[in-house]
């Protein structure tokens, strides 16, 4: 790694000390008085087993009872979320409309539509997952177990997949270091893995690991998870076993992996063995599942959320950075060369937490500072529509990929999920419940 790259990484790490990314810093790895982060590898925590069965205890039962009575357990995670002190009223501009609003009662960290666009999963800062039906807008159920209740640490990533019996499964990662697989309709945790931190030498027992991002391969057979220790774990989803850990080598002259937290990992939609990742070290790393170290890299993006996407048609990468300069960039996947920068919005600068290819002609991006989501024309690079007036940053977004809800955009801000409809989308209007006459 070059001296200039090292200096840039340290600069961004220093700038990030006082950020209040909700799931980024917990009491286990930050100084609450200064906001400074300690290196995960410096922890003296004892190593724990990698795979643990789910257990019910009297303490967990009591915690669950307290939640049902409206008494949420204490969370060890900072809850400051760039919240404005002034009251603002959300509004839209252009051809974007608020289709409906979901109130979740706890800070929303991540959201994800299923492949059919009929279900929306919402991950909360207290470790709870809520499921909503898009057909009627109703709350379906809550996914939580004793472990998520006791730790009450945020859900950091959600991905839908199918089992070998075509059962709908939801994979979730948590800031506690757990990966859980939920059977959606049964509401039960099928399997759980606790990820162990990796030390600089690659040995297990490197301390506490926050698992921050996840991606599933195109076949649905493998999953990759990344987190606070800069390592990326690959899993076989049929056996639930870890296949390998991808990390940088000990060679100081070559940066063949990450050196800081990894906030995004993304499989290539058409290449089963290839994925990319990004985080605090201002690089995008390119990986092959047959090799432990990255095969190449490009320098630039400072990724702090689910803001690394691949368009297989053009073979382009869309990256979002949590910074003032060049927050949105498009890269050529094959060469790693930059295709273009996406200009700032006329309303002002935004620091990006989340971005997606919306369709062949549009990009959706959102973040903090202006607390705004915008839909950008991919060819003119101009903003066509916006969601404005939010009191908190937009930490997550998810476009509905298919079905009659295709093009619907879910965006999270504070405790709220906004479902946004573009005027060009043929989305059915939601029926209001019939009013029954009063019987006097």
ZIZIKA-V281876 format. One record per backbone hydrogen bond with DSSP energy under -0.5 kcal/mol. CO is the residue of the C=O (numbers start at 1). NH is the residue of the N-H. E is the energy in kcal/mol with one decimal. If there is no record, write none. Layout:
CO_NH_E + CO_NH_E
This chain:
2_6_-2.4 + 3_7_-2.6 + 4_8_-2.3 + 5_9_-2.3 + 6_10_-2.5 + 7_11_-2.3 + 8_12_-2.3 + 9_13_-2.3 + 10_14_-2.5 + 11_15_-2.3 + 12_16_-1.6 + 14_17_-1.2 + 15_18_-0.5 + 16_19_-1.4 + 21_24_-1.3 + 21_25_-1.1 + 25_78_-1.1 + 26_29_-1.5 + 26_30_-0.6 + 29_38_-1.8 + 30_32_-0.7 + 31_34_-0.7 + 31_35_-3.7 + 36_31_-2.2 + 39_42_-1.9 + 40_43_-1.3 + 50_194_-2.8 + 57_61_-2.6 + 58_62_-2.2 + 59_63_-2.4 + 60_64_-2.8 + 61_65_-2.3 + 62_66_-2.4 + 63_67_-2.3 + 64_68_-2.4 + 65_69_-1.3 + 66_71_-3.6 + 67_70_-2.0 + 70_72_-0.8 + 76_27_-1.8 + 81_393_-1.3 + 88_90_-0.5 + 91_388_-3.3 + 93_96_-0.5 + 93_386_-1.8 + 95_423_-3.3 + 97_99_-0.9 + 97_421_-3.2 + 100_419_-2.7 + 101_103_-0.5 + 102_104_-0.6 + 102_417_-2.6 + 107_109_-0.5 + 107_125_-2.5 + 110_123_-3.0 + 112_121_-2.9 + 114_117_-1.3 + 118_134_-2.9 + 118_135_-0.5 + 119_114_-2.0 + 120_132_-2.2 + 121_112_-2.2 + 122_130_-2.6 + 123_109_-2.8 + 123_110_-1.5 + 124_127_-1.5 + 124_155_-2.1 + 128_124_-2.7 + 129_143_-3.1 + 130_122_-2.8 + 131_140_-3.4 + 131_141_-0.8 + 132_120_-2.3 + 133_137_-1.4 + 138_133_-2.8 + 141_131_-2.4 + 142_144_-0.6 + 143_129_-1.7 + 145_149_-2.0 + 146_150_-2.5 + 147_151_-2.2 + 148_152_-1.6 + 151_76_-0.5 + 154_175_-2.6 + 157_173_-2.1 + 159_171_-3.2 + 161_169_-3.0 + 163_166_-2.1 + 167_163_-2.2 + 167_169_-0.5 + 168_184_-1.9 + 169_161_-2.5 + 170_182_-3.0 + 171_159_-2.2 + 172_180_-2.7 + 173_156_-2.7 + 173_157_-1.1 + 174_177_-2.0 + 174_211_-1.4 + 177_195_-3.0 + 178_174_-1.9 + 179_193_-2.6 + 180_172_-2.6 + 180_182_-0.5 + 181_190_-2.9 + 181_191_-1.0 + 182_170_-2.3 + 182_184_-0.9 + 183_187_-1.9 + 183_188_-0.9 + 188_183_-3.1 + 188_190_-0.7 + 191_181_-2.5 + 192_52_-0.6 + 193_179_-2.8 + 193_195_-0.6 + 197_205_-0.7 + 197_206_-2.7 + 199_202_-1.8 + 203_199_-2.6 + 206_43_-0.5 + 207_197_-1.5 + 209_211_-0.6 + 210_212_-0.6 + 210_228_-2.2 + 213_226_-2.0 + 215_224_-2.8 + 217_220_-1.5 + 221_237_-2.6 + 222_217_-2.5 + 223_235_-2.7 + 224_215_-2.0 + 225_233_-2.4 + 226_212_-2.4 + 226_213_-1.9 + 227_230_-1.2 + 227_262_-2.1 + 230_258_-0.5 + 231_227_-0.9 + 232_246_-3.7 + 233_225_-2.3 + 234_243_-3.0 + 234_244_-1.1 + 235_223_-1.6 + 235_237_-0.7 + 236_240_-2.3 + 236_241_-0.6 + 241_236_-2.6 + 244_234_-2.6 + 246_232_-2.6 + 254_256_-1.2 + 256_294_-2.3 + 261_263_-0.6 + 261_280_-2.2 + 264_278_-2.3 + 266_276_-2.6 + 268_271_-1.3 + 271_268_-0.5 + 271_274_-1.4 + 273_289_-2.5 + 274_268_-2.6 + 275_287_-2.9 + 276_266_-2.8 + 277_285_-2.2 + 278_263_-1.3 + 278_264_-1.7 + 279_282_-0.9 + 279_303_-1.5 + 282_300_-3.2 + 283_279_-0.8 + 283_285_-0.5 + 284_298_-2.1 + 285_277_-1.6 + 286_295_-2.4 + 286_296_-1.1 + 287_275_-1.5 + 288_291_-2.6 + 292_247_-1.6 + 296_286_-2.7 + 298_284_-2.7 + 301_303_-0.8 + 302_322_-2.4 + 305_307_-2.3 + 306_355_-1.3 + 307_320_-2.5 + 309_318_-3.1 + 310_312_-0.7 + 311_315_-1.6 + 311_316_-1.4 + 315_333_-2.7 + 316_311_-3.0 + 317_319_-0.5 + 317_331_-2.6 + 318_309_-2.5 + 319_329_-2.2 + 321_323_-1.7 + 321_352_-2.1 + 327_321_-3.0 + 328_342_-2.6 + 329_319_-2.7 + 330_339_-3.0 + 330_340_-1.6 + 331_317_-2.8 + 331_333_-0.6 + 332_336_-2.4 + 337_332_-3.1 + 340_330_-2.7 + 341_343_-0.6 + 345_348_-1.4 + 348_345_-0.8 + 350_352_-0.5 + 351_368_-2.5 + 354_366_-2.4 + 356_358_-0.7 + 356_364_-2.4 + 361_378_-3.2 + 362_358_-1.9 + 362_359_-1.3 + 363_376_-3.3 + 364_356_-2.4 + 365_374_-2.6 + 366_353_-2.1 + 366_354_-2.0 + 367_394_-2.1 + 368_351_-1.5 + 368_370_-1.8 + 371_390_-0.9 + 372_367_-1.1 + 373_387_-2.8 + 374_365_-2.1 + 374_376_-0.5 + 375_384_-3.1 + 375_385_-1.3 + 376_363_-2.2 + 377_381_-2.1 + 382_377_-2.9 + 385_375_-2.6 + 386_93_-2.2 + 387_373_-1.9 + 388_91_-2.2 + 391_84_-2.9 + 393_395_-0.8 + 393_414_-0.6 + 396_412_-2.4 + 398_410_-2.6 + 400_407_-2.0 + 402_405_-0.6 + 403_406_-1.7 + 405_408_-2.3 + 408_400_-3.3 + 409_420_-3.6 + 410_398_-2.3 + 411_418_-3.3 + 412_395_-0.7 + 412_396_-0.5 + 413_416_-1.9 + 414_108_-3.2 + 415_104_-2.9 + 416_413_-2.7 + 417_102_-2.8 + 417_419_-0.5 + 418_411_-2.3 + 418_420_-0.7 + 419_99_-2.5 + 419_100_-1.4 + 420_409_-2.6 + 421_97_-2.9 + 422_425_-1.9 + 425_427_-1.5 + 434_436_-0.6 + 438_440_-0.8
